[in-house]
Amino acid sequence: MSDGLDQHRVDELADRLQHVVDELDELAFDALREASADGERTRPVLDRRLTQARRATERAAHLIRQLGRT
C-alpha cells in the first residue's frame, strides 16, 4: 500500500475494467461477424469505435494497476 491507497480495491477496479475490455472485444467481434455476414468488405465503423474504447479501457486498467506500486 502506498500513498494511502488500498491496493486490493485498486486491483479489484482494474479487474472490473478488464471485464469491460473483454465485453468490448466480444461486441467488436459480433460487429465484424455481422458485417461479414452482410457481405461488407470494409471494416465497420462500429468495430473501429469499439476497438478504440477497448484500447482506452486497457490503458486505464494498466494505469490503475500501477497505482500504489510505484
ROVEX-836089 format. One record per residue: residue number from 1; residue in one letter; chain; x, y negated, z of N, C-alpha, C in turn. Coordinates in pm, 1 decimal. Each point is the difference from the previous one (the first is absolute). Example, Ala and Ser with C-alpha at 12.3 -4.5 7.8 and 13.67 -1.06 7.14 Angstrom:
// residues 2
1, A, A, 1319.0, 569.0, 780.0, -89.0, -119.0, 0.0, 90.0, -120.0, 0.0
2, S, A, -35.0, -105.0, -72.0, 82.0, -119.0, 6.0, -77.0, -109.0, 73.0
***
This chain:
// residues 70
1, M, A, 84.9, 116.7, 0.0, -84.9, -116.7, 0.0, 90.0, -123.6, 0.0
2, S, A, -31.4, -93.1, -89.0, 78.8, -121.0, -10.0, -93.8, -117.1, -19.1
3, D, A, 38.7, -116.2, 48.6, -81.6, -121.1, -14.1, -138.4, 16.8, 60.4
4, G, A, -16.0, 89.5, 97.8, -127.7, 19.0, 65.6, -102.0, 76.2, -82.6
5, L, A, 42.6, 62.1, -108.7, -92.9, 75.7, -83.7, -12.1, 143.3, 49.2
6, D, A, -120.8, 52.2, -6.8, -24.0, 140.4, 30.5, 24.5, 77.2, -128.9
7, Q, A, 114.1, 67.3, -9.4, 39.3, 67.8, -123.3, -102.7, 104.8, -42.1
8, H, A, -62.6, 63.9, 95.4, -102.3, 99.6, -32.3, -115.2, -64.7, -77.0
9, R, A, -46.4, -115.3, 46.2, -108.5, -70.8, -69.9, 44.6, -46.3, -137.5
10, V, A, 123.8, -46.2, -8.9, 53.9, -43.9, -128.7, 2.4, 117.9, -97.3
11, D, A, 47.1, 114.7, 46.1, 5.1, 118.9, -85.2, -139.9, 45.4, -41.1
12, E, A, -96.5, -9.1, 91.9, -137.8, 37.0, -34.0, -55.1, -91.4, -109.5
13, L, A, 28.9, -127.6, 9.0, -44.4, -94.3, -102.0, 62.7, 33.0, -135.5
14, A, A, 127.8, 28.8, 1.0, 68.5, 37.1, -124.0, -58.2, 129.3, -56.9
15, D, A, -35.5, 94.2, 86.9, -61.4, 125.1, -46.0, -135.9, -27.1, -65.1
16, R, A, -78.9, -89.4, 59.9, -129.7, -33.8, -59.8, 18.8, -64.5, -135.8
17, L, A, 100.6, -85.5, -11.5, 28.3, -60.6, -130.0, 41.7, 106.2, -101.4
18, Q, A, 74.3, 100.0, 44.6, 39.7, 107.2, -90.9, -122.1, 75.9, -50.1
19, H, A, -99.3, 16.7, 85.1, -123.9, 64.2, -44.4, -69.3, -85.4, -106.4
20, V, A, 4.0, -130.6, 15.6, -56.6, -89.6, -101.4, 77.2, 16.2, -130.6
21, V, A, 131.4, 9.0, 9.1, 82.9, 23.3, -119.8, -46.3, 127.3, -70.8
22, D, A, -21.5, 105.6, 75.7, -43.3, 126.9, -58.6, -136.6, -14.1, -67.9
23, E, A, -91.7, -72.3, 62.8, -131.7, -21.0, -58.1, 8.6, -83.7, -127.7
24, L, A, 84.6, -101.7, 0.3, 18.5, -81.1, -119.8, 56.4, 83.7, -114.1
25, D, A, 91.0, 90.9, 32.8, 54.7, 92.0, -99.7, -110.8, 84.4, -63.0
26, E, A, -87.8, 51.9, 85.2, -110.2, 82.1, -50.5, -92.0, -81.1, -91.0
27, L, A, -30.9, -122.4, 40.6, -85.7, -85.0, -82.5, 64.8, -31.4, -134.2
28, A, A, 129.6, -27.7, 1.8, 71.2, -29.7, -124.4, -0.8, 122.1, -91.7
29, F, A, 21.8, 117.0, 57.7, -1.7, 122.3, -79.8, -138.6, 23.0, -60.0
30, D, A, -103.5, -25.1, 79.8, -136.9, 13.7, -50.2, -25.2, -96.0, -116.6
31, A, A, 50.6, -122.7, 11.7, -17.1, -98.5, -107.3, 70.0, 46.5, -127.2
32, L, A, 118.9, 56.3, 14.2, 73.3, 51.6, -116.3, -72.0, 119.0, -62.7
33, R, A, -49.0, 87.8, 84.5, -70.2, 118.7, -49.9, -126.6, -41.2, -76.0
34, E, A, -73.1, -94.2, 56.7, -122.4, -48.1, -64.8, 31.0, -68.3, -133.3
35, A, A, 103.3, -83.4, -1.7, 38.3, -68.4, -123.2, 40.6, 101.1, -106.7
36, S, A, 72.7, 101.7, 40.7, 42.3, 103.5, -93.9, -121.0, 74.9, -55.6
37, A, A, -92.9, 32.6, 87.3, -120.7, 70.8, -41.9, -83.2, -84.6, -96.2
38, D, A, 6.7, -132.6, 17.0, -72.9, -91.8, -87.7, 75.3, -27.0, -129.5
39, G, A, 118.0, 60.8, -15.0, 77.3, -16.1, -122.8, 84.0, -126.2, -6.5
40, E, A, 12.9, -70.5, 112.9, 82.5, -120.9, 0.5, 146.3, 37.1, -18.9
41, R, A, 70.5, -83.0, -72.6, 141.8, 27.6, -27.7, 93.4, -94.9, 75.5
42, T, A, -54.9, -97.1, 66.5, 82.4, -92.7, 77.4, -31.8, 17.8, 148.0
43, R, A, 93.3, -41.3, 78.7, -15.3, 9.4, 145.2, -109.5, -96.7, 45.4
44, P, A, -97.5, 48.2, 75.6, -109.3, -87.1, 43.9, 48.2, -109.4, 95.9
45, V, A, -63.3, -114.9, -9.0, 31.4, -111.6, 90.0, -20.8, 43.2, 144.4
46, L, A, -104.5, 78.2, 24.8, -28.9, 46.4, 135.9, 118.2, 77.9, 57.1
47, D, A, 60.9, 85.2, -82.3, 115.5, 76.4, 45.8, 115.3, -92.6, 35.4
48, R, A, 22.9, -100.1, -82.5, 109.2, -95.2, 28.6, -24.3, -72.3, 131.5
49, R, A, -123.2, -41.7, 23.2, -32.1, -71.3, 124.8, 13.3, 91.1, 121.6
50, L, A, -49.1, 122.0, -12.9, 11.5, 94.8, 111.4, 145.9, 32.9, 29.1
51, T, A, 80.5, 13.3, -103.5, 142.7, 26.9, 18.6, 68.1, -117.5, 68.2
52, Q, A, -37.8, -119.8, -39.0, 55.1, -120.4, 63.4, -36.9, -2.5, 148.5
53, A, A, -124.3, 31.2, 31.2, -44.2, 3.1, 139.7, 73.2, 108.8, 77.8
54, R, A, 19.1, 117.5, -64.2, 70.9, 109.4, 66.8, 142.5, -40.1, 34.2
55, R, A, 68.1, -62.5, -95.1, 139.0, -41.5, 25.0, 8.4, -102.8, 112.6
56, A, A, -93.0, -93.7, 1.1, -0.8, -101.5, 106.8, -25.9, 65.2, 135.0
57, T, A, -89.2, 96.8, 2.8, -30.6, 69.0, 125.2, 117.5, 85.1, 45.2
58, E, A, 69.2, 62.5, -95.0, 121.9, 75.7, 34.0, 104.4, -91.8, 61.7
59, R, A, 17.3, -117.6, -59.2, 97.9, -95.9, 54.8, -39.4, -41.2, 140.9
60, A, A, -128.9, -25.7, 20.6, -47.1, -39.2, 132.9, 25.2, 110.8, 101.9
61, A, A, -30.0, 123.0, -37.0, 22.9, 112.2, 91.5, 147.4, 10.8, 35.8
62, H, A, 85.7, -14.3, -99.6, 144.4, 8.4, 24.1, 45.7, -112.6, 93.5
63, L, A, -44.1, -121.6, -26.7, 39.4, -113.2, 84.1, -49.0, 16.9, 143.1
64, I, A, -122.4, 48.1, 14.3, -56.0, 18.2, 134.0, 75.9, 108.6, 75.7
65, R, A, 35.9, 108.0, -68.4, 78.2, 105.4, 66.6, 132.5, -53.0, 53.1
66, Q, A, 55.4, -98.3, -67.2, 129.5, -54.1, 40.3, -10.2, -92.9, 121.8
67, L, A, -121.0, -46.3, 30.6, -17.9, -86.1, 116.9, 46.4, 72.6, 125.4
68, G, A, 75.3, -65.8, 77.7, 45.9, 60.0, 124.2, 117.1, 94.7, -15.6
69, R, A, 44.7, 23.7, -122.0, 110.9, 92.2, -21.3, 125.9, -72.6, -43.9
70, T, A, -9.4, -129.6, -12.0, 118.0, -74.7, -43.6, 75.2, -55.2, 116.9
***
